[in-house]
Amino acid sequence: MKNWARANKGFLLFLMLFGVFRTAIADWNPVPTGSMRPTIVEGDVVLVNRIAYDLKVPLTGVVIAHLGEPRRGDIVTFHSPRGGTRLIKRVIGLPGDVVEMRAGRLRINGLASAYLPLGRSPEPVAPRLETAALRFDETLAQGHHSIQLMPDYAARRDFGPVTIPRDEFMMLGDNRDNSADSRVIGLVPRALLIGRAERVLVSADMLGNWMPRAERFGKSLGR
């Protein structure tokens, strides 16, 4: 064993540095569900900036320093407070915010979000099975992004008002009627944040023939 380790010390060093890089600086996250459609789709692999908010001891969750604060509209990866599954959603509520939803429309700190219709789109929900989706440009206080609603789904389109406590965040999927987000798992403590999703690295059609979707390679997820 010692001889093998000595002969392969370069490879072992590479693996160690690779592990440090992935757990402390940057990572990639395959997306298996459509909860962030139309922004992120099934089969995307996104690049995650792990030092966007916190610097952590490599291979652990121990925070050394806070490097930034999540902003409303950021797309983040985090560990679910219910079960620990890694999820990817959009930050909607910041600490101190008062958030409510009525008929699928958000109101944050008393200010109603604006919704510009973008049209209808067929939405895949399973191989060779589609439903209709209505897409909108949602404008919050700090930017805008695309979301979609699926009228044929029985979804939770009303909640709140909810006041977000210190060091917690409300996360919603852009696919509002098909997302297990803070309406299901609750608010997300800062300690469970992993990092900010920056862009799509690669993508493949996982609901079809697994062919690469070159038009999505390198797509920015930022503002």
Secondary structure by P-SEA (a helix, b strand, c coil): caaaaaaaaaaaaaaaaaaaaaacccbbbbbccccccccccccbbbbbcccccccccccccccccccccccccccccccccccccbbbbbbcccccbbbbbcccccccccbbbbbbbcbbbbbbccccbbbbbbbbbcccccbbbbbbbbcccccccccccccccccbbbbbbcccccccccccccccccccccccccccccccccccccccccccccccccc
